[in-house]
Amino acid sequence: MRVVFDTNIFVSAFAIPGGNAEEAYLQAVRGTFELLTSVAILTETAQVLQVKFDWSHEKVQELLRAIGLVATVLKTEPTLHILRDDPDNRILECAQLGRADVIVTGDRHLLALQRHQETRVVTLAEFLISFREERP
């Protein structure tokens, strides 16, 4: 399964340890699914962590390197203008280029789409259900 995390999932995974977003990221680390991201998604993630969470440039760069070891990083072109918020369109572009099966997000505008081409758009809780059901 090929999966794209929205910026809010990455931010939650690293700024709020022990939560559901971290659990989802750790599933990617374990190789449970193929994580796809893009330069645009990582750039936005870095900006949010630096501005809203006061992370140092060095800490952010270390995180980006770590994500790069787990995820396939795509170089997308800004071509879609489906949603009003451009960062949301960057998520869709990544999913489209990477032929993702799922976008995981907490963004209500993306969730309202439910699907973009062949890619389902789901909440973090919906995404984690399948992994939790597999546990003994």
Kinemage of the C-alpha trace (Angstrom):
@kinemage 1
@onewidth
@group {chain A} dominant
@subgroup {mainchain}
@vectorlist {calphas} color= white
{ca met a 1} P 0.000 0.000 0.000
{ca arg a 2} L 1.307 3.452 -0.959
{ca val a 3} L 0.461 6.222 1.511
{ca val a 4} L 0.871 10.013 1.639
{ca phe a 5} L 0.803 11.788 5.005
{ca asp a 6} L -0.450 15.342 5.112
{ca thr a 7} L 1.808 17.845 6.861
{ca asn a 8} L -0.404 17.748 9.967
{ca ile a 9} L 0.319 14.026 10.378
{ca phe a 10} L 4.092 14.547 10.201
{ca val a 11} L 3.931 17.483 12.619
{ca ser a 12} L 1.799 15.539 15.086
{ca ala a 13} L 4.045 12.488 14.820
{ca phe a 14} L 7.148 14.421 15.827
{ca ala a 15} L 5.852 17.286 17.964
{ca ile a 16} L 3.431 15.141 20.011
{ca pro a 17} L 5.240 11.880 20.849
{ca gly a 18} L 3.197 8.862 21.848
{ca gly a 19} L 0.130 9.759 19.815
{ca asn a 20} L -1.654 8.158 16.903
{ca ala a 21} L 0.399 10.052 14.316
{ca glu a 22} L 3.606 8.684 15.775
{ca glu a 23} L 2.086 5.199 15.689
{ca ala a 24} L 1.296 5.653 11.974
{ca tyr a 25} L 4.816 6.871 11.235
{ca leu a 26} L 6.308 3.917 13.109
{ca gln a 27} L 4.235 1.596 10.908
{ca ala a 28} L 6.022 3.159 7.929
{ca val a 29} L 9.389 2.683 9.649
{ca arg a 30} L 8.503 -1.012 10.104
{ca gly a 31} L 7.747 -1.272 6.390
{ca thr a 32} L 4.048 -1.992 6.881
{ca phe a 33} L 3.338 0.333 3.941
{ca glu a 34} L 5.272 2.513 1.526
{ca leu a 35} L 5.326 6.122 2.682
{ca leu a 36} L 5.407 8.752 -0.056
{ca thr a 37} L 6.129 12.418 0.476
{ca ser a 38} L 7.354 15.369 -1.532
{ca val a 39} L 9.762 18.246 -1.251
{ca ala a 40} L 6.746 20.571 -0.900
{ca ile a 41} L 5.258 18.532 1.988
{ca leu a 42} L 8.599 18.364 3.781
{ca thr a 43} L 9.184 22.088 3.288
{ca glu a 44} L 5.818 22.894 4.851
{ca thr a 45} L 6.489 20.444 7.692
{ca ala a 46} L 9.832 22.107 8.385
{ca gln a 47} L 8.264 25.571 8.425
{ca val a 48} L 5.522 24.528 10.854
{ca leu a 49} L 7.985 22.858 13.229
{ca gln a 50} L 10.275 25.884 13.208
{ca val a 51} L 7.613 28.574 13.503
{ca lys a 52} L 4.911 26.976 15.663
{ca phe a 53} L 7.053 24.611 17.735
{ca asp a 54} L 10.294 26.630 17.840
{ca trp a 55} L 12.440 23.778 16.550
{ca ser a 56} L 15.995 24.706 15.598
{ca his a 57} L 17.109 24.538 11.979
{ca glu a 58} L 19.472 21.692 12.894
{ca lys a 59} L 16.749 19.642 14.593
{ca val a 60} L 14.453 20.101 11.587
{ca gln a 61} L 17.207 19.090 9.149
{ca glu a 62} L 17.892 15.959 11.211
{ca leu a 63} L 14.191 15.081 11.095
{ca leu a 64} L 13.994 15.622 7.333
{ca arg a 65} L 16.984 13.317 6.827
{ca ala a 66} L 15.277 10.668 8.990
{ca ile a 67} L 12.032 10.934 7.002
{ca gly a 68} L 14.061 10.658 3.783
{ca leu a 69} L 15.376 7.281 4.960
{ca val a 70} L 11.841 5.973 5.500
{ca ala a 71} L 9.827 7.652 2.734
{ca thr a 72} L 10.142 7.963 -1.010
{ca val a 73} L 10.564 11.696 -1.612
{ca leu a 74} L 8.995 12.873 -4.864
{ca lys a 75} L 9.646 16.113 -6.713
{ca thr a 76} L 6.228 17.332 -7.732
{ca glu a 77} L 5.264 20.303 -9.881
{ca pro a 78} L 2.546 22.691 -8.657
{ca thr a 79} L -0.107 21.961 -11.268
{ca leu a 80} L -3.317 21.257 -9.342
{ca his a 81} L -5.704 23.974 -8.208
{ca ile a 82} L -8.582 21.872 -6.874
{ca leu a 83} L -8.654 23.260 -3.337
{ca arg a 84} L -8.308 26.858 -2.170
{ca asp a 85} L -5.386 26.095 0.135
{ca asp a 86} L -2.309 25.528 -2.028
{ca pro a 87} L -0.576 23.191 0.477
{ca asp a 88} L -3.605 20.890 0.163
{ca asn a 89} L -3.068 20.803 -3.595
{ca arg a 90} L 0.572 19.805 -2.993
{ca ile a 91} L -0.682 16.756 -1.052
{ca leu a 92} L -2.904 15.780 -3.987
{ca glu a 93} L -0.006 16.232 -6.437
{ca cys a 94} L 2.198 13.938 -4.373
{ca ala a 95} L -0.512 11.289 -4.232
{ca gln a 96} L -1.135 11.596 -7.956
{ca leu a 97} L 2.544 11.369 -8.961
{ca gly a 98} L 3.215 8.514 -6.533
{ca arg a 99} L 0.026 6.653 -7.430
{ca ala a 100} L -0.864 6.525 -3.749
{ca asp a 101} L -3.643 4.328 -2.462
{ca val a 102} L -4.355 6.554 0.545
{ca ile a 103} L -3.883 10.113 1.797
{ca val a 104} L -3.926 10.358 5.595
{ca thr a 105} L -4.989 13.766 6.887
{ca gly a 106} L -6.855 15.715 9.493
{ca asp a 107} L -7.583 18.531 7.043
{ca arg a 108} L -11.318 18.940 6.558
{ca his a 109} L -10.951 20.264 2.996
{ca leu a 110} L -9.013 17.198 1.898
{ca leu a 111} L -11.320 14.869 3.831
{ca ala a 112} L -14.335 16.408 2.094
{ca leu a 113} L -12.971 15.098 -1.221
{ca gln a 114} L -13.080 11.499 0.082
{ca arg a 115} L -11.175 10.493 -3.043
{ca his a 116} L -8.845 12.044 -5.592
{ca gln a 117} L -8.632 9.950 -8.730
{ca glu a 118} L -7.798 6.463 -7.390
{ca thr a 119} L -6.582 7.696 -4.001
{ca arg a 120} L -8.820 7.492 -0.925
{ca val a 121} L -8.609 10.334 1.609
{ca val a 122} L -8.968 9.128 5.204
{ca thr a 123} L -8.509 10.307 8.768
{ca leu a 124} L -5.655 9.076 10.902
{ca ala a 125} L -8.087 7.055 13.020
{ca glu a 126} L -9.535 5.337 9.949
{ca phe a 127} L -6.047 4.565 8.686
{ca leu a 128} L -4.893 3.036 11.971
{ca ile a 129} L -7.906 0.755 12.374
{ca ser a 130} L -6.497 -1.842 9.980
{ca phe a 131} L -3.184 -2.030 11.865
{ca arg a 132} L -4.835 -2.252 15.276
{ca glu a 133} L -7.114 -5.076 14.122
{ca glu a 134} L -4.068 -7.130 13.096
{ca arg a 135} L -2.534 -7.044 16.604
{ca pro a 136} L -2.964 -10.167 18.740
